[in-house]
């Protein structure tokens, strides 16, 4: 530990960045120091007991674990995704008519609430994490902390705002935010990106782009045993199988859009709705089901 250096860096970070960005930058710095310290400690044990050091390494544990059958489907998913992108009526998120409807609804809300702050200038991304949970193709979600100022306790995909100082692309944003929200020793750098979907606006007008990605290593149930979640942002990390999503899918009337929108009430008591459900439904039916559940009969 270097108290003088740390204090200087902390002062620089907190006086030159927005509060949320500064907090995450400081967490990245301190976690990096922790990993460095752990690495130094491991190097000592390597000389005395190489076998035990190797078995205790999180990266070694994940790299040596069985890669899931989803790995065999990555190319098929990418091919299907590219085909969808080439056929405008089969956009991977929403068709043109629905896409225009959502954006128009946000514009109507902005006119009706002129005093509300809107954030169209910023961009955001979420990761749509396709995982194998207990051997079943599933999507991974988070239940947001009840202490957050917006969307508290709601179910969402991990994600956040694009940060120019650290992100070179929205894909970088999605992976960085996922690692910061989920935590744990999972090798997030091994996430395989399938593609970038069509952006939809948040309630404040921020374009939110879904990034579809495959987490290549098997996730046991409950997912929280692997991903403890950042307590500042997340109350719970959980998986829902694609089959369950198909089984529990329904529609609810949305006062925000004055229309029927998708909704999923899981068997564990989670309700997936809003923007997260609007990302989930078309990907579930147009991308995941044809590739991963081809024998699923139409209901």
N, C-alpha and C positions, 0 to 999 in steps of 0.2 A: 504494500500500500504506500502511496505517495501523497500525504495530506496536502502539502503545499501545491503540488501539481494539480491534484484533483480539485482543490478549491479554485484555482485559476481557471481551469477548463470549465468548471460549473458556472462561474461568473460570466465567462465568455458565451456559453451556450444560452444562459437564461437572459442575457441582455441583447442577443442578436437574433433570436428566433421567437416565433409565436409560442405561447405557453404549452400547447399540446405537443407541438413539434419538439420543443426543448425537453419536455418530460420524456418523450420517447428516445431522443438522442442521448439523454443522460442514462436511461435504462440500458441502451445498447452499449454505452461506454463501460458502465459498471459490470454488465454481464460479460463483456469481453475480458475485463480484468479478472473476473471470477474464473472464466474458462482458462485464462492464462495461468492463474494460480493453480487450478486443478491439474493443468497439463504439467506444470513444474513438479507438483506432488507426485503425479503418475510416473514421471521420469525417474524419480527416486525409487519407486517400488519396482520399476522395470528391471533395475540392476539386481534387486534382491529376489524378485519373483516374477519373471516375464509372463508366465502363463496366467497368473491371477490378474496382472495388470491388463492383459489383452481381453480377458473375459469380462472385466469390469468397465471397459470402454463403451459408452453409449453408441458411438458411431460403429464400432466393431459389432456390437450386438445387433444393430439394425441391418448393417451390410451383410451379415451372415444369416439373417433370418430368411425365411422362405418368401420369395416374391410372389405376389398373388396372381391368379389367373387373369386379372384385369390387364396385366402386362401384355398378355397375348392379344388383347383387344385394342391396344392403343392405336395401332395403325388403322384398324377398322373404324374406330371412333373419329380419327382425324380425316379419313376419307369421306365418311358420312357427313362430318361437319363441313368440309369444303364443298361437298355437293349441295348441302343446304344453303351455304352462302351464295352459291351460283344460281339458285332458283329463288327469286325474290318472294314468291308466294309461300316458300317454305323456310323463311328466315328462322334461325335457331332460337330466337327469343320471341318475337311477335311479328305477324305479318304487317305490311305497310299500313293497312286500315286501322288496326289496333294500335300500332305505334303512334300514328297521328292523333288518335283519340286520346291517348294518355298524355301526350304533350299539350294538346289543346285544353285538357282538363286542368293541367297545372297552370296554364296561362289564365284560365277562368278564375282559379283560386287566387292567383296573384292580383288580379283586378279587383276581386271581392275583398281582399285583405291587404289593402295598400300599405298598411303600417307594418306588416310582417317583413322581416329581413329575408331577402333571397340571396342565393349564392350561386348564380349561374356561371360565374367566372372560374370557379374551381372545378376540378374533375375528381372523380372517385372511382374505385374499382372494388369488386368483391370477387373472391375465389369461390367457384362452385366446386367443392371438393368431392370427387368421386372416389370412394374407398371400398375396400373389401372388409366388412365387419363381421366377424365370426363366419367367414366364408361366403357371405351374401353381398352382392353389389348394392351399395348404399350411398346416400348423400350425408355429409357431415354438416351439422348446424351448431350454432351457439345460441344460448339463452342470454340475452344482454343483462347486465347488472341492473338491479332495481334502483341503484343510486345515480344512474346516468340522467343527465338533464333532458335528453330526448330519446324517444323509443325505448324507455326503460322496460325491462322484463320481456321485451318482444323477442321472437325468434328471428335470427338473421344468418346470412352467410358471413364468414369473417371478411373484413375489408375496411377500407377507409380512404382518406383523401390522398391524391397524388402529391408528393413532396419533391420539389425540384432539386433540393440539395442532396437527396439520397436515391431517387428513383429515375431510371433512364427510360422507363416505359410503364404502362398501366399493368403489365404482367408483373413487373418488379414490385409495384404497389401492392398488388393482390397477395403475392408471396410474402412480402415483408410484413404486411398487416396480419396475415394469417399466423406467422411465427410469433408475432408480438402478442396476439390475442390468445392463441392456444397454449403457448409455452410448451414445456416438455423437451425431451432430448431427440425428438423425431428429426431426421435429416431433411428439412424442408427444401433444401437445394435440389433434392432428387425428384421433386414434383414435376410431372411431365405435362406440359401445357398442350391441350387439345385445340383450343382456339378462343377467339375473342368474340363475344356476342354483341347484339345491338344494345346501346345504352338506353336506359329509361331514367326519367327524372325523379329525384327524391322529392319530398314534400316541400323542400326549399328551392327546388328547381335545379339542383346540382345533377349533372349527367352522371349516372352510375353505370359502369360497364361491367358485365359479368365475364369473368375469365374461367373457362372450364379447365380443370386440371385433375390429373390422376395421382393419388398418393399410392406409391407402388408397394408398400409393405402392409401386411395384414394387421388390422386393428382389432384387438379383443374387446369384448363388451364387459363393462361399460367403457365408452370411449374416454371418459374422464380419467381412467386409470393410465392412459397414455398422455392425454392432454389435460393438465390440471386447470388450465384457463387463467388468464390474467385477472386477479380479483378486482382490479380497478375498472374492468370493462365487461367481464364475463362471469355469469353465475354458474353456467353448466355447458359442457361440450357433449353432444350426443349424436348418434347415427340413426337414420331411418332407412330401412331397406327400400329399394325401388319397388318391390312387390307391395309392401305396405302402403307406400305413397299412392300406388295405383288403386289399392283397395279402399283407402279412406278419402280419396279425392272427392271434393264437392265444390259448390259455389256459394258465395255469400254476397248480399247486396252491400256495396261500398258507398257510404255517404260522400266520401271524397271524390269519387269518380261518377257518382250517380248511375251506377251500372253494376252488373253482376261480375265478380272477379273470383279467381280460384282460391280455394281454401283447403287446408289439410289438418285434420284433428287426429293426432297420432294416438296409438294405444297407450302410450306412456303419459298422455295428458298434455302434450305440447300442441299449440295451435300455430300453424304456419300460414300466414296471410300477408296481405299488402304486397310490397315490391318483391319480397322473398318468394312468395307463392307465384307471382307473375313471372319470375325467372324460372321457377321450378317446373311449372306445368308444361310449357312447350318443349323444354329440354328433355323432360321425362318421356313425352310422347314421340318427339321427332328424332331424338338422338339416342338416348339411353335404351329405351324399350326395343327399337328395331335391332340394335347391335347386341345388347346384353340379355334381352328376354324375348328372343324371336318367336318362341312358341306360345307366348302370352296371347290368349284369344281376346278379340275385341269385345268389350262389354257393352 
